[in-house]
Amino acid sequence: MSQPIYKRVLLKASGEALMGSQGFGIDVTVADRIAGDIAEARAMGVEVGVVVGGGNIFRGVAVASKGGDRVTGDHMGMLGTVINALALATSLRKLDIDTVVLSAISMPEICESFSQRATLYHLSLGRVVIFAGGTGNPFFTTDSAAALRAAEMGAEAIFKGTQVDGIYSADPKKFPDAERFDHLTHSQVLEKGLAVMDIAAVALARENSIPIVVFSIHEKGGFAEILTGGGRKTIVSDN
């Protein structure tokens, strides 16, 4: 097995990725496949933290768009990320991968509470750490949570699993002639307004010199392949 380029990474998976072809909720076969990809990374000795979105269950902005309270809506969305984190943890444990869920919102009957100290402790024991509850604050996306947790855990890269195999100038499913990028700087992503992660997340990654690797989360084995330098992806870094 090839040696990985990175030893500690943060994987960001959207809630929509867990839906598979369903219109709502969690497709267990998809959760199991993503868990298998993480297991391959662990087999290479890579330490993995994971942030999962909640868009397959609920989006806080949906409440605000209909005149509701954004803070309440975001809290509802955070609960959706906990559901997804528990589902992914279940899939990992089926593969005998030691896994812990750390939530930014305290719910001790369900999972442990997040702290940097707890994160580093669990990583030192070889566990996959799944971060739930976003940042624990409204008005911040799970992309921002991913960049924040990556900085806190000392990740060498953020792996953003998306619906396509990299960053394009526009949605390639709607615009077949969209330009695909192999490499960009954080500043270029911000200047071009490329919708790969929100502005706060990209800026935080830039400030902490954390590369962002964008790849298709739907390619079985793609995570491990890219960890060793192969595969199709776009790398966002200032190097």
C-alpha positions in Angstrom: 0.0 0.0 0.0 1.3 3.4 -1.0 2.3 5.8 1.8 -0.1 8.6 2.5 0.9 12.3 1.9 -0.9 13.4 5.0 -0.9 11.9 8.5 -3.9 13.7 10.1 -6.8 15.0 8.1 -10.3 16.4 8.5 -13.0 15.0 6.1 -16.0 17.2 5.4 -19.0 15.3 4.0 -22.2 17.0 3.2 -25.5 15.8 4.6 -26.8 15.5 1.0 -24.1 12.9 0.3 -25.7 10.6 2.9 -29.0 10.7 1.1 -27.8 8.8 -1.9 -30.6 8.7 -4.4 -33.2 9.3 -1.8 -34.9 12.7 -1.4 -34.5 12.8 2.4 -32.7 11.1 5.3 -29.9 8.6 5.3 -29.1 5.9 2.8 -27.4 3.3 5.0 -25.5 1.8 2.0 -24.0 5.2 1.3 -23.0 5.7 4.9 -21.4 2.2 4.9 -19.4 3.1 1.7 -18.1 6.3 3.2 -17.2 4.4 6.4 -15.3 1.9 4.2 -13.3 4.8 2.6 -12.5 6.1 6.1 -11.5 2.6 7.2 -9.0 2.4 4.2 -7.5 5.7 5.4 -7.1 4.4 8.9 -5.5 1.2 7.6 -2.8 3.4 6.1 -2.2 5.0 9.5 -4.0 8.3 8.8 -5.7 9.9 11.7 -9.1 11.1 10.7 -11.6 13.6 12.0 -15.0 14.0 10.3 -17.5 16.8 10.1 -20.9 15.9 8.5 -23.5 18.4 7.4 -27.2 18.2 8.1 -28.8 19.3 4.9 -30.4 15.9 4.3 -32.5 16.4 7.4 -32.9 20.1 8.0 -31.4 23.5 6.9 -31.7 26.4 9.4 -31.9 28.9 6.6 -35.2 27.3 5.5 -36.8 28.6 8.7 -35.4 32.1 8.2 -36.5 32.2 4.6 -40.1 31.8 5.7 -40.0 34.4 8.4 -39.0 32.2 11.3 -36.2 32.7 13.8 -32.8 31.9 12.2 -31.2 31.0 15.6 -33.9 28.4 16.3 -33.6 27.1 12.7 -29.8 26.8 13.0 -30.2 24.9 16.3 -32.5 22.5 14.5 -29.9 22.0 11.8 -27.3 21.3 14.4 -29.5 18.4 15.7 -29.6 17.1 12.2 -25.8 16.9 12.1 -25.9 14.8 15.3 -28.2 12.3 13.7 -25.9 12.0 10.7 -22.8 11.7 13.0 -24.4 8.9 14.9 -25.3 7.1 11.7 -21.8 7.3 10.3 -20.4 6.2 13.6 -22.6 3.1 13.5 -21.3 2.3 10.0 -17.7 2.7 11.1 -18.3 0.4 14.2 -19.7 -2.3 11.9 -16.2 -2.3 10.4 -14.6 -2.5 13.9 -13.3 1.0 13.5 -13.0 2.6 17.0 -15.1 5.8 16.7 -16.3 8.6 19.0 -18.8 11.3 18.4 -18.0 14.7 20.0 -20.8 17.3 20.0 -20.5 21.0 20.2 -23.9 20.9 22.0 -23.9 19.0 25.2 -26.0 15.9 25.1 -24.2 13.4 27.4 -26.8 10.7 27.1 -26.1 10.4 23.4 -22.5 11.4 22.8 -19.5 13.1 24.4 -19.1 16.8 24.4 -16.5 18.5 22.2 -13.2 19.9 23.5 -9.8 20.1 21.9 -8.3 18.1 24.7 -10.8 15.3 24.2 -10.2 15.4 20.4 -6.4 15.0 20.7 -6.8 12.2 23.3 -9.1 10.2 21.1 -6.9 10.7 18.1 -3.9 9.5 20.1 -5.7 6.3 20.7 -6.3 5.7 17.0 -10.0 6.6 17.0 -11.9 8.2 14.3 -13.4 11.4 15.7 -16.7 12.6 14.3 -17.6 16.2 15.2 -21.3 17.0 15.5 -23.3 20.1 16.2 -21.4 22.4 13.9 -19.6 25.1 15.8 -22.3 25.1 18.4 -23.2 28.6 17.3 -25.9 29.9 14.9 -25.0 31.7 11.7 -22.1 29.4 11.1 -22.1 26.6 8.5 -20.7 23.1 8.9 -18.0 24.2 6.4 -16.9 26.8 9.0 -17.1 24.0 11.6 -14.8 21.9 9.4 -12.2 24.6 9.1 -12.4 25.3 12.8 -12.1 21.7 13.9 -9.3 21.1 11.4 -7.3 23.9 13.0 -8.0 22.7 16.5 -7.0 19.1 15.8 -3.9 20.2 13.9 -5.0 18.6 10.6 -2.6 18.8 7.7 -5.5 19.1 5.2 -9.2 19.5 4.9 -10.8 16.9 2.5 -14.0 18.3 1.1 -16.1 15.6 -0.4 -18.5 17.0 -3.0 -20.8 15.9 -5.7 -18.1 16.5 -8.4 -14.4 15.7 -8.8 -13.0 19.1 -8.0 -13.6 22.9 -8.2 -15.2 24.3 -11.4 -15.9 27.8 -12.5 -19.6 26.9 -12.5 -21.8 23.9 -11.7 -20.6 21.4 -14.3 -23.9 19.6 -14.2 -25.6 22.7 -15.4 -22.8 24.2 -17.5 -20.8 21.4 -19.3 -18.2 23.9 -20.5 -17.3 25.0 -17.0 -13.6 25.3 -16.4 -12.1 22.8 -14.0 -9.2 23.8 -11.8 -6.4 21.5 -10.6 -4.9 24.0 -8.2 -5.9 27.3 -6.7 -4.8 29.5 -3.8 -7.2 30.3 -0.9 -7.2 33.9 -2.1 -8.2 32.9 -5.7 -11.1 30.9 -4.3 -12.3 34.0 -2.4 -11.6 36.4 -5.3 -13.4 34.3 -7.9 -16.3 33.6 -5.5 -16.1 29.9 -6.1 -18.7 28.0 -4.2 -16.6 25.2 -2.7 -16.8 26.3 1.0 -18.2 29.5 2.5 -16.0 32.6 2.9 -15.4 32.2 6.6 -14.2 28.6 6.2 -11.8 29.4 3.3 -10.5 32.4 5.2 -9.9 30.4 8.4 -8.1 27.6 6.4 -5.9 30.3 4.8 -5.1 31.9 8.1 -4.0 28.5 9.5 -2.2 27.4 6.3 -4.4 24.4 5.9 -4.8 23.1 2.3 -8.3 22.2 1.1 -8.6 19.1 -1.1 -11.8 18.9 -3.1 -12.9 15.6 -4.5 -15.9 13.5 -5.3 -17.2 11.7 -2.3 -19.2 9.3 -4.5 -16.1 7.5 -5.9 -15.5 4.4 -3.9 -11.9 4.3 -2.7 -11.3 7.9 -3.8 -10.4 9.2 -0.4 -7.6 6.7 0.1 -6.4 7.2 -3.5 -6.1 10.9 -3.1 -4.4 10.5 0.3 -1.6 8.8 -1.5 -1.3 11.5 -4.2 -3.5 10.0 -6.9 -7.1 10.5 -8.1 -8.9 13.6 -9.5 -9.1 16.5 -7.2 -8.5 20.2 -6.8 -6.0 21.4 -4.2 -6.4 24.8 -2.6 -3.2 25.9 -1.0 -0.8 28.8 -1.0 2.3 26.6 -1.7 
